[in-house]
Structure formats: C-alpha cells, structure tokens
Amino acid sequence: MPGACTCDDLPRHVHRHPGNAIVAVSSLALAIAANITVFQLVDAVLWKQLPLPVADRLVQLVRPADRVWTYPWLENFPANQAVQLRSVEP
C-alpha cells in the first residue's frame, strides 16, 4: 500500500512529519484532560455525600416570589410562617 505506514517506518515518518505527531499527542492529552475534568465535576456534584454528620436533616427554604429575605426577617425565622421547608434528597 502506498500510503500505509508500518511499525518499521514509524520513526522515519515522525522524523519527516513532526507536525502530525505533535497534533496526535496534543489531541490525546486534551482528550484525557477533558475526561478527567468531567469525571471530577460529576464526582463532586453527584456522587459524593455532603460532609455533614446529619445530612438527612438538611432542608431547603422556599419563599414566595414576592417576599425579600432580610437579616431581621431571618432572625425571626420560626415566627415567619410564609416559608415552606422541603427535605433535600442526599
């Protein structure tokens, strides 16, 4: 085959065309880095449990859209009945 490169011809081919080797190695390195980044993101967001001793008691505060939360309002949070508590799934 005229265009085929065997293992014996590989060092000669890389020496004659170093750009091909640079592109191949660079794209492989980029693909590995992207794969590691995506895995670490998914691991941190989806798979790891929260570092809390009682993560099953974690709640989400849901307020009506027309209410603004201020510090004095949050200080009196138990007295404010307009807020709903929702359990957060770990």
C-alpha positions as CSV (number, residue, x, y, z in Angstrom):
1,M,0.0,0.0,0.0
2,P,1.5,3.3,-1.0
3,G,0.1,5.5,1.9
4,A,0.4,2.9,4.7
5,C,3.0,3.3,7.5
6,T,4.2,0.2,9.2
7,C,5.9,0.0,12.6
8,D,9.3,-0.1,10.9
9,D,8.6,3.1,9.1
10,L,7.1,5.0,12.0
11,P,10.3,6.7,13.4
12,R,11.2,7.8,9.9
13,H,7.6,9.1,9.3
14,V,7.6,11.0,12.6
15,H,11.0,12.5,11.8
16,R,9.9,13.7,8.4
17,H,6.4,15.0,9.6
18,P,6.8,16.1,13.2
19,G,3.6,18.2,13.0
20,N,1.5,15.0,12.7
21,A,3.0,13.6,15.9
22,I,2.5,16.9,17.7
23,V,-1.1,17.1,16.7
24,A,-1.8,13.5,17.7
25,V,-0.1,13.8,21.1
26,S,-1.7,17.2,21.8
27,S,-5.2,16.0,20.9
28,L,-4.7,12.8,23.1
29,A,-3.6,15.0,26.0
30,L,-6.5,17.3,25.6
31,A,-9.0,14.4,25.5
32,I,-7.5,12.9,28.6
33,A,-7.6,16.3,30.5
34,A,-11.2,16.9,29.4
35,N,-12.2,13.4,30.5
36,I,-10.6,13.9,34.0
37,T,-12.2,17.3,34.4
38,V,-15.7,16.0,33.6
39,F,-15.2,13.0,35.9
40,Q,-14.1,15.2,38.8
41,L,-17.0,17.5,38.2
42,V,-19.6,14.7,38.2
43,D,-17.9,13.1,41.2
44,A,-18.0,16.3,43.2
45,V,-21.6,17.2,42.3
46,L,-23.4,13.9,42.0
47,W,-21.6,11.1,43.8
48,K,-20.0,12.5,46.9
49,Q,-22.1,12.8,50.0
50,L,-22.2,16.1,51.9
51,P,-19.6,16.2,54.7
52,L,-22.3,16.7,57.4
53,P,-23.0,14.4,60.3
54,V,-26.8,14.6,59.8
55,A,-27.2,15.2,56.1
56,D,-30.6,13.6,56.1
57,R,-31.9,16.6,58.2
58,L,-30.8,19.2,55.6
59,V,-33.7,21.3,54.4
60,Q,-34.3,23.9,51.7
61,L,-36.0,27.2,52.5
62,V,-38.6,28.1,49.9
63,R,-40.0,31.6,50.0
64,P,-42.9,33.2,48.0
65,A,-41.7,35.1,45.0
66,D,-43.0,38.4,46.3
67,R,-41.0,38.3,49.6
68,V,-37.5,39.6,50.1
69,W,-35.3,38.0,52.7
70,T,-33.6,40.4,55.0
71,Y,-31.5,39.7,58.1
72,P,-34.1,40.8,60.6
73,W,-36.7,38.6,58.8
74,L,-34.3,35.6,59.1
75,E,-33.6,36.3,62.8
76,N,-37.3,35.8,63.4
77,F,-37.5,32.8,61.0
78,P,-39.5,30.5,63.3
79,A,-42.2,33.2,63.6
80,N,-42.5,33.7,59.8
81,Q,-45.0,31.2,58.6
82,A,-44.8,32.2,54.9
83,V,-41.8,29.9,54.3
84,Q,-42.1,26.2,53.5
85,L,-39.5,23.7,54.5
86,R,-38.6,21.0,51.9
87,S,-36.4,18.0,52.6
88,V,-33.4,17.8,50.4
89,E,-32.6,14.4,48.9
90,P,-28.9,13.5,49.5
